[in-house]
Amino acid sequence: MTYWIIGSDGKSYGPTDLATLSRWVSERRVLGTTPVARAQDGPWQDAALVPELATAFGQPAEADPQPAAARTA
């Protein structure tokens, strides 16, 4: 899968792969509020909301769909 971002200069960058995008997050070149899209023309969303980048922003990779009570039963 390829990704595009809109940089702080307002320019679109891409396509790039997930490994490069994750590296840009670690280098703080991509912030949680950086617009990211999987297609050159969007739709765009904040980088922190892209599931593939969740761990790069310190969030769980995937939410557990079961309620806690169901897991302990």
C-alpha angles and dihedrals in degrees: 000000000000130000139201128203136194108229127217087263090063094248125128116240127193172331094244134155128245094257092056093044090051090050090052088053091052089048089049090238086122117045130191090263096049110119111245130184136182090215127045092243096044153197090225127207136170112279091237089062095054104104093215090059097046095104091047087060093045096256126128111272093230133009117240105246093205120086114242092249091057092051094054096045 
